Amino acid sequence: MKISLQRVSTKDLATLTERTITVSVSGKYSVLADHPLINELTTHYADYDAVYAKKTFSGKGRDVAAADHDRDIAFSCIKAFLNGYRQVVSVPNYEDAEDLYQIFVQFGLDLDRMSYSSQTAQMNKLIEELELPVNTQKIANLSLSIAFAKMKAKHEYFEDIFEEQTEANASLRQMQSASSVRRSLEKTLKSYFNMLTAMKDISDWKDAYAEINELVKAAKNSTVARKKNNEEAE
């Protein structure tokens, strides 16, 4: 029962281990019942199964980018409106547009091109300033109340989704690495195969060895086939 477990793919190792455990605890082989190595193998496999296919990141990046894009558009639309309106001195309340535009200048006309964290910090300050009573009146005078409310809502949504991404990524990074779990699993699985090989000529162990050896052969064949396919692709 020879196999280089290091060369077995992540998925095939999981399959081999799972099938080995299933055969061993099936009740067909009394010599394997409650064997300490099987119990240890089951524990390591549970750890491996929990992390071997885990993503490095949460996968929320697209949602965060989309939310950031939406708040950028909302910000840019108000900025562009104020910039244009303030220059038409013949229209009512153009002074209000000038005052509000200068607030945008104060916190950065290009904040929509800043990093997520920098933009969030500046947007918080911008919104706080615009929510002062004197400025909310100017916003109302220019019929921008709804547009401002939408910009604030899109910014708050971004903060929520970004926080979800941060928490999810932190949780994933705190999980035990798949490589360290795999090493523990390989060590225990190898010990189990070695034990079966050592006992294969004893009558009570022959059938158990034969069945599990077929599982090992299948895993080896899968590895060889994958290597051949990779070579042909090259």
Secondary structure, DSSP 8 states (H G I E B T S, - for coil): ----GGGS-HHHHHHHHHHHHHHHTSSS-GGGTT-HHHHHHHHHHHHHHHHTT--SS-S-HHHHHHHHHHHHHHHHHHHHHHHHHTT-TTSTTHHHHHHHHHHHHHH-TTGGGS-HHHHHHHHHHHHHHHTSHHHHHHHHHTT-HHHHHHHHHHHHHHHHHHHHHHHHHHHHHHS--HHHHHHHHHHHHHHHHHHHHHHTTSHHHHHHHHHHHHHHHHHHHHHHHHHHHHHHH-
